[in-house]
Structures are given as C-alpha cells and as structure tokens.
Amino acid sequence: MVEDDAGIAEAVKTQAAMWQLDTHIISDYRNVMKEFAEIRPHLVLLDISLPFMSGFHWCGEIRKVSSVPVIFISSAADNMNIIMAMNLGADDFISKPFDQNVLMAKIQALLRRTYDYGTNAPVLEHRGALLNLGDNTLTVGDEKVELTKNEYRILLVLMQNKGNVVSREKLMEALWETDTFVDENTLTVNIGRLRKKLDAAGLESFISTKFGVGYIVA
C-alpha cells in the first residue's frame, strides 16, 4: 500500500487482516519500486498525493514492469484525475472518504478476476535495476534492456543469490537448462556480453568476479 496517511493505512491493514490478506505499507517514498520488487504484491493500493513523487508517477513505473492490479484511493476524485489514473493503467479508483467494506469487496473481486484468469509476472530488483521474470527483460530507469536467453538465465541466478558468490558450475547448470551446448568459454563470453549491456545502461560493476570462485551481484 502506497499511502502517506498513517491512520488510513493502518485502518485498511486491520480490515484486510480480517479477510486473511497480508498488507505491506510502503516506508520509503523515494524508493517505492525497490520495496515493490522485494514484496512482489498481488495488488497495489495507491494514493495520488505522496511525498517526493505522485501516485501517477509510481503507477507509470509499476506498469513498466508488471501487470499487477492497481487501485487508486484519493480525495482528489475529480474527473481529470480519474481519467489520468485509468490511462496510466489503474484498474479502479475509490474516492476518500470510503467505506472499508466496499474497499474490501472491490479488492476481493479484482483479485479473483486477475488470478483466476491470468498470472502476474514478478520482478527481481537490485541497485534500481528490475529483472522482469515475465518477458526476460531488464528495466533500468526508463530504459528496457533486451537480454538473450543465456544472459537472462545468468542474471536471474545471480540476482536470486545477490550478496552471495555463485560458482561458475552453478551458472553453467542454469545455462544447460536452455538446451544449448555450454562450456567454460560459452559462460565467459555470455558474462562479457552481459556486462557490456549493463555498463551501457549505467550499471557499471554490477557483476563482480571472485577469482577462482565465481561471480557475485552485491
């Protein structure tokens, strides 16, 4: 939930718990996407008026990497704001003040529609880079970096184990799953190409080499 009114946020959290729904309230309004990537929510509640950046900004950022349902909750419920929210990819708009039971009903209905008939691709985040597990791409700011199948598999394993050294053997095992021939040279070449793409996107030294051991994203 991206809501800077602590009273409303806690009230929604309490009501959601009665429906066995877990709620996470954003704590860092400068790095909403970092928490989004870590939590991987099934639905986002989003206010328009927020510290630093508006809810419109964050809705646009979310839509770059995910189709997760988004509901705007705002007292600024004029027609222009509602239209703006919907054009940015919101699924619903609820005006403040609102009835908690109505909100829960809308949340339940949207969750049923979304997860009965489709899936939501999660993302992994590190240093502001978002690895989209749905289309094998990496998003850095406004730039989408296209990855080959091998580059994606390497980055996926490294980001799943960020902070820990991943051996060359483990990375080669991941590449074998792509049904292509892999040897030591293949891994080295793919790591080199991946680093060039990361450097070009402003992610210098994103992958570090631990000589004689493997690689690490930290």
C-alpha positions as a Markdown table, in Angstrom:
| # | Residue | x | y | z |
|---|---|---|---|---|
| 1 | Met | 0.0 | 0.0 | 0.0 |
| 2 | Val | 1.4 | 3.4 | -1.0 |
| 3 | Glu | -0.5 | 5.8 | 1.4 |
| 4 | Asp | 1.1 | 8.5 | 3.5 |
| 5 | Asp | -1.9 | 8.9 | 5.8 |
| 6 | Ala | -0.9 | 6.6 | 8.7 |
| 7 | Gly | -4.4 | 6.4 | 10.0 |
| 8 | Ile | -5.9 | 5.3 | 6.8 |
| 9 | Ala | -3.1 | 2.9 | 6.1 |
| 10 | Glu | -3.4 | 1.2 | 9.5 |
| 11 | Ala | -7.2 | 1.0 | 9.2 |
| 12 | Val | -7.0 | -0.7 | 5.8 |
| 13 | Lys | -4.3 | -3.0 | 7.1 |
| 14 | Thr | -6.5 | -4.0 | 10.1 |
| 15 | Gln | -9.6 | -4.6 | 7.9 |
| 16 | Ala | -7.5 | -6.6 | 5.3 |
| 17 | Ala | -6.3 | -8.9 | 8.1 |
| 18 | Met | -9.9 | -9.8 | 8.8 |
| 19 | Trp | -10.0 | -11.2 | 5.3 |
| 20 | Gln | -6.7 | -13.0 | 5.7 |
| 21 | Leu | -5.0 | -10.6 | 3.4 |
| 22 | Asp | -1.4 | -9.6 | 4.2 |
| 23 | Thr | -0.6 | -5.9 | 3.8 |
| 24 | His | 2.7 | -4.1 | 3.4 |
| 25 | Ile | 2.8 | -0.3 | 3.9 |
| 26 | Ile | 5.5 | 1.5 | 1.9 |
| 27 | Ser | 8.1 | 3.1 | 4.2 |
| 28 | Asp | 10.5 | 4.8 | 1.7 |
| 29 | Tyr | 8.6 | 7.1 | -0.6 |
| 30 | Arg | 11.8 | 7.8 | -2.5 |
| 31 | Asn | 12.3 | 4.1 | -3.5 |
| 32 | Val | 8.8 | 2.7 | -3.9 |
| 33 | Met | 9.9 | 0.4 | -6.7 |
| 34 | Lys | 12.6 | -1.2 | -4.5 |
| 35 | Glu | 10.0 | -2.3 | -2.0 |
| 36 | Phe | 7.6 | -3.2 | -4.7 |
| 37 | Ala | 10.2 | -5.6 | -6.2 |
| 38 | Glu | 11.0 | -7.1 | -2.8 |
| 39 | Ile | 7.4 | -7.6 | -1.7 |
| 40 | Arg | 6.0 | -8.7 | -5.1 |
| 41 | Pro | 2.4 | -7.7 | -4.2 |
| 42 | His | -0.6 | -9.2 | -5.8 |
| 43 | Leu | -2.4 | -5.9 | -5.7 |
| 44 | Val | -1.4 | -2.2 | -5.1 |
| 45 | Leu | -3.4 | 0.5 | -3.3 |
| 46 | Leu | -2.1 | 3.9 | -4.4 |
| 47 | Asp | -2.8 | 7.5 | -3.3 |
| 48 | Ile | -2.2 | 10.4 | -5.7 |
| 49 | Ser | -0.7 | 12.8 | -3.2 |
| 50 | Leu | 2.5 | 11.4 | -1.9 |
| 51 | Pro | 5.9 | 12.7 | -0.7 |
| 52 | Phe | 8.5 | 13.3 | -3.4 |
| 53 | Met | 6.6 | 11.7 | -6.3 |
| 54 | Ser | 2.9 | 11.5 | -7.0 |
| 55 | Gly | 1.0 | 8.2 | -7.3 |
| 56 | Phe | 0.6 | 8.9 | -11.0 |
| 57 | His | 4.4 | 8.6 | -11.3 |
| 58 | Trp | 4.6 | 5.4 | -9.4 |
| 59 | Cys | 1.7 | 3.8 | -11.3 |
| 60 | Gly | 3.6 | 4.5 | -14.5 |
| 61 | Glu | 6.7 | 2.9 | -13.0 |
| 62 | Ile | 4.8 | -0.2 | -11.9 |
| 63 | Arg | 3.3 | -0.6 | -15.3 |
| 64 | Lys | 6.7 | -0.7 | -17.0 |
| 65 | Val | 7.5 | -3.9 | -15.2 |
| 66 | Ser | 4.2 | -5.5 | -14.0 |
| 67 | Ser | 0.5 | -6.0 | -14.7 |
| 68 | Val | -0.3 | -6.3 | -11.0 |
| 69 | Pro | -3.8 | -4.8 | -10.2 |
| 70 | Val | -3.7 | -1.1 | -9.1 |
| 71 | Ile | -6.5 | 0.7 | -7.2 |
| 72 | Phe | -6.2 | 4.4 | -6.6 |
| 73 | Ile | -7.6 | 5.8 | -3.3 |
| 74 | Ser | -7.7 | 9.5 | -3.2 |
| 75 | Ser | -9.7 | 12.6 | -2.1 |
| 76 | Ala | -8.7 | 14.2 | -5.4 |
| 77 | Ala | -11.5 | 12.4 | -7.2 |
| 78 | Asp | -12.3 | 14.8 | -10.0 |
| 79 | Asn | -12.9 | 13.5 | -13.5 |
| 80 | Met | -9.4 | 14.5 | -14.8 |
| 81 | Asn | -7.6 | 12.6 | -12.0 |
| 82 | Ile | -9.8 | 9.5 | -12.5 |
| 83 | Ile | -9.1 | 9.6 | -16.3 |
| 84 | Met | -5.4 | 10.1 | -15.7 |
| 85 | Ala | -5.3 | 7.2 | -13.3 |
| 86 | Met | -7.1 | 4.9 | -15.7 |
| 87 | Asn | -4.9 | 6.0 | -18.7 |
| 88 | Leu | -1.8 | 5.1 | -16.7 |
| 89 | Gly | -3.1 | 1.6 | -16.1 |
| 90 | Ala | -5.1 | 1.7 | -12.9 |
| 91 | Asp | -7.8 | -0.9 | -12.6 |
| 92 | Asp | -10.1 | 1.1 | -10.2 |
| 93 | Phe | -10.5 | 4.4 | -8.4 |
| 94 | Ile | -12.0 | 4.9 | -5.0 |
| 95 | Ser | -12.8 | 8.3 | -3.5 |
| 96 | Lys | -11.9 | 9.3 | 0.0 |
| 97 | Pro | -13.6 | 9.0 | 2.4 |
| 98 | Phe | -14.7 | 5.4 | 1.6 |
| 99 | Asp | -16.4 | 2.5 | 3.3 |
| 100 | Gln | -13.9 | -0.2 | 4.3 |
| 101 | Asn | -16.3 | -3.0 | 3.4 |
| 102 | Val | -16.7 | -1.5 | -0.1 |
| 103 | Leu | -12.9 | -1.4 | -0.5 |
| 104 | Met | -12.5 | -5.0 | 0.6 |
| 105 | Ala | -15.2 | -6.1 | -1.8 |
| 106 | Lys | -13.5 | -4.4 | -4.7 |
| 107 | Ile | -10.1 | -5.8 | -3.7 |
| 108 | Gln | -11.6 | -9.4 | -3.5 |
| 109 | Ala | -13.3 | -9.0 | -6.8 |
| 110 | Leu | -10.2 | -7.7 | -8.6 |
| 111 | Leu | -8.0 | -10.4 | -7.1 |
| 112 | Arg | -10.5 | -13.1 | -8.3 |
| 113 | Arg | -10.6 | -11.7 | -11.8 |
| 114 | Thr | -6.8 | -11.3 | -12.1 |
| 115 | Tyr | -5.6 | -14.5 | -10.6 |
| 116 | Asp | -8.4 | -16.8 | -11.8 |
| 117 | Tyr | -7.8 | -15.9 | -15.4 |
| 118 | Gly | -4.2 | -14.7 | -15.7 |
| 119 | Thr | -0.8 | -14.5 | -14.0 |
| 120 | Asn | 1.2 | -11.6 | -12.7 |
| 121 | Ala | 4.9 | -11.7 | -13.6 |
| 122 | Pro | 7.1 | -10.9 | -10.6 |
| 123 | Val | 10.3 | -8.9 | -10.8 |
| 124 | Leu | 13.7 | -9.0 | -9.0 |
| 125 | Glu | 15.4 | -5.7 | -8.0 |
| 126 | His | 19.0 | -4.7 | -7.4 |
| 127 | Arg | 20.5 | -1.2 | -7.5 |
| 128 | Gly | 17.4 | 0.2 | -9.2 |
| 129 | Ala | 17.5 | -2.5 | -11.9 |
| 130 | Leu | 14.3 | -4.6 | -12.3 |
| 131 | Leu | 14.6 | -8.0 | -13.9 |
| 132 | Asn | 11.2 | -8.9 | -15.3 |
| 133 | Leu | 10.6 | -12.6 | -15.0 |
| 134 | Gly | 7.7 | -12.4 | -17.5 |
| 135 | Asp | 9.4 | -11.3 | -20.6 |
| 136 | Asn | 13.1 | -11.8 | -19.8 |
| 137 | Thr | 14.0 | -8.1 | -19.9 |
| 138 | Leu | 15.8 | -5.8 | -17.6 |
| 139 | Thr | 14.4 | -2.3 | -16.9 |
| 140 | Val | 16.8 | 0.4 | -15.7 |
| 141 | Gly | 15.0 | 3.7 | -15.2 |
| 142 | Asp | 13.2 | 4.4 | -18.5 |
| 143 | Glu | 15.4 | 2.0 | -20.5 |
| 144 | Lys | 14.4 | -1.6 | -21.2 |
| 145 | Val | 17.5 | -3.8 | -21.9 |
| 146 | Glu | 16.8 | -6.8 | -24.1 |
| 147 | Leu | 18.6 | -10.0 | -22.9 |
| 148 | Thr | 19.4 | -13.2 | -24.8 |
| 149 | Lys | 18.1 | -16.4 | -23.2 |
| 150 | Asn | 21.6 | -17.2 | -21.8 |
| 151 | Glu | 22.1 | -13.6 | -20.5 |
| 152 | Tyr | 18.7 | -13.7 | -18.8 |
| 153 | Arg | 19.5 | -17.1 | -17.1 |
| 154 | Ile | 22.8 | -15.9 | -15.8 |
| 155 | Leu | 21.4 | -12.6 | -14.4 |
| 156 | Leu | 18.4 | -14.5 | -12.9 |
| 157 | Val | 20.6 | -16.8 | -10.9 |
| 158 | Leu | 22.9 | -14.0 | -9.8 |
| 159 | Met | 20.0 | -11.8 | -8.7 |
| 160 | Gln | 18.3 | -14.7 | -6.9 |
| 161 | Asn | 21.5 | -15.1 | -4.9 |
| 162 | Lys | 22.5 | -11.5 | -4.6 |
| 163 | Gly | 25.1 | -10.9 | -1.9 |
| 164 | Asn | 26.4 | -14.5 | -2.3 |
| 165 | Val | 29.1 | -15.8 | -4.7 |
| 166 | Val | 27.7 | -18.1 | -7.4 |
| 167 | Ser | 30.1 | -20.6 | -8.7 |
| 168 | Arg | 30.8 | -21.0 | -12.5 |
| 169 | Glu | 29.5 | -24.6 | -12.2 |
| 170 | Lys | 26.1 | -23.4 | -10.9 |
| 171 | Leu | 25.8 | -20.8 | -13.7 |
| 172 | Met | 26.7 | -23.5 | -16.3 |
| 173 | Glu | 24.0 | -25.7 | -14.9 |
| 174 | Ala | 21.5 | -22.9 | -15.3 |
| 175 | Leu | 22.6 | -22.4 | -19.0 |
| 176 | Trp | 22.3 | -26.2 | -19.6 |
| 177 | Glu | 18.5 | -25.8 | -19.0 |
| 178 | Thr | 18.3 | -23.7 | -22.2 |
| 179 | Asp | 19.1 | -26.9 | -24.2 |
| 180 | Thr | 22.2 | -25.3 | -25.8 |
| 181 | Phe | 25.8 | -26.6 | -25.6 |
| 182 | Val | 27.6 | -24.9 | -22.8 |
| 183 | Asp | 31.3 | -25.0 | -21.9 |
| 184 | Glu | 33.6 | -22.7 | -19.9 |
| 185 | Asn | 34.2 | -20.4 | -22.9 |
| 186 | Thr | 30.4 | -20.1 | -23.5 |
| 187 | Leu | 29.9 | -18.9 | -20.0 |
| 188 | Thr | 32.8 | -16.4 | -20.2 |
| 189 | Val | 31.5 | -15.0 | -23.5 |
| 190 | Asn | 28.0 | -14.6 | -22.2 |
| 191 | Ile | 29.2 | -12.9 | -18.9 |
| 192 | Gly | 31.3 | -10.5 | -21.0 |
| 193 | Arg | 28.3 | -9.6 | -23.3 |
| 194 | Leu | 26.0 | -9.2 | -20.3 |
| 195 | Arg | 28.5 | -6.8 | -18.6 |
| 196 | Lys | 28.7 | -4.6 | -21.7 |
| 197 | Lys | 24.9 | -4.3 | -21.7 |
| 198 | Leu | 24.8 | -3.5 | -18.0 |
| 199 | Asp | 27.6 | -0.9 | -18.4 |
| 200 | Ala | 25.8 | 0.7 | -21.3 |
| 201 | Ala | 22.7 | 1.0 | -19.1 |
| 202 | Gly | 24.7 | 2.8 | -16.3 |
| 203 | Leu | 25.2 | -0.3 | -14.2 |
| 204 | Glu | 29.0 | -0.4 | -14.0 |
| 205 | Ser | 30.5 | -3.2 | -11.9 |
| 206 | Phe | 27.0 | -4.7 | -11.4 |
| 207 | Ile | 28.6 | -8.2 | -11.7 |
| 208 | Ser | 31.9 | -8.7 | -9.8 |
| 209 | Thr | 34.3 | -11.6 | -10.3 |
| 210 | Lys | 35.6 | -13.6 | -7.4 |
| 211 | Phe | 38.6 | -15.2 | -9.0 |
| 212 | Gly | 38.8 | -18.9 | -8.6 |
| 213 | Val | 35.3 | -19.0 | -7.1 |
| 214 | Gly | 32.6 | -17.4 | -9.3 |
| 215 | Tyr | 30.6 | -14.2 | -9.7 |
| 216 | Ile | 28.5 | -12.0 | -7.4 |
| 217 | Val | 25.9 | -9.3 | -7.6 |
| 218 | Ala | 26.2 | -7.2 | -4.4 |
